Amino acid sequence: MNKKDMSIIPDRKRERCVTGIDALDTILNGGIPRANSVLITGSCGTGKTTMSLEFLVHGALQEEKCLFISVTEDSEKMLNNVVPYDFFDESLIEEDYLSFVDMPDIYQELGLHEKSEFSFKEIDGLISKIEEFVIQDDIKRLVIDSVTSVCFQLKTEEKIRDFMLRLMKTLSSHGCTSLLVSEISPEEPRYSQYGVEEAIADGIIMMGNLERQGDLLRTLQVVKMRGTDHSRAKYVLDLTSVGVLLVPLLKGGGGDMGGGKDG
């Protein structure tokens, strides 16, 4: 069944990709509709990487093959910097349920490591390489952190739109649910750096920082999610060793949680 067909299936019949983050699954009425491509967007330090990794870990614990593609940071360094989960088991990596690939290695293999701007043909090669990983390992959950950094190499709105449309269609066609991390500045009035990504994505989860009474609180809000009804309320987010915790943002104050860690 192709992506267009899936989008018209009634909400109650859509298979869900349970994130494992209990409050988020509740917000989404059971999880992300399977094969959706979701933009995880926010400024620096809002927890995008940590939450995306938890999404993969929970999938791996359910014996789903999961892949993290790190674009700007060495994956080993990234793992050392995120919240150490109590439920994380290194055997998930050893048994190939959780895999990591550094995008610079893909660029080098494709001869793109010295390119300042990718051509349409080179974009084809990049998407084909990502598809190769998905097919070869039967990947069901995928994170690209960040898609903004890939789009920087494309330069034009036309190429960015072409890349995003074909990437999402390719991942969806293989039943792969993806989180695509989008980096924006705190003052950015839109949900993506180039304004193209947000219109194409099946879902947008907005993560931010909110100053309340001298504290800087992380927040999360599901802006859109095709294929399901969902809450659009804003939640306070905390990063802990037991995973991402969410509570409703109280008017005039924060949520009832302690401080978290960087991610």
HELIX and SHEET records of a PDB file:
HELIX    1   1 LYS A    3  SER A    7  1                                   5    
HELIX    2   2 ASP A   11  LYS A   13  5                                   3    
HELIX    3   3 ASP A   22  ILE A   27  1                                   6    
HELIX    4   4 LYS A   48  LEU A   61  1                                  14    
HELIX    5   5 SER A   75  ASN A   81  1                                   7    
HELIX    6   6 SER A   91  GLU A   94  1                                   4    
HELIX    7   7 MET A  103  GLU A  109  1                                   7    
HELIX    8   8 PHE A  120  ASP A  137  1                                  18    
HELIX    9   9 VAL A  147  PHE A  152  1                                   6    
HELIX   10  10 GLU A  157  SER A  173  1                                  17    
HELIX   11  11 GLU A  197  ILE A  200  1                                   4    
SHEET    1   A 2 ARG A  16  CYS A  17  0                                        
SHEET    2   A 2 ILE A  32  PRO A  33 -1                                        
SHEET    1   B 9 LEU A  98  ASP A 102  0                                        
SHEET    2   B 9 LYS A  65  SER A  70  1                                        
SHEET    3   B 9 ILE A 139  ASP A 145  1                                        
SHEET    4   B 9 THR A 177  GLU A 183  1                                        
SHEET    5   B 9 SER A  37  GLY A  42  1                                        
SHEET    6   B 9 GLY A 203  ARG A 212  1                                        
SHEET    7   B 9 ASP A 215  MET A 225 -1                                        
SHEET    8   B 9 LYS A 234  THR A 240 -1                                        
SHEET    9   B 9 GLY A 243  PRO A 248 -1                                        
END                                                                             
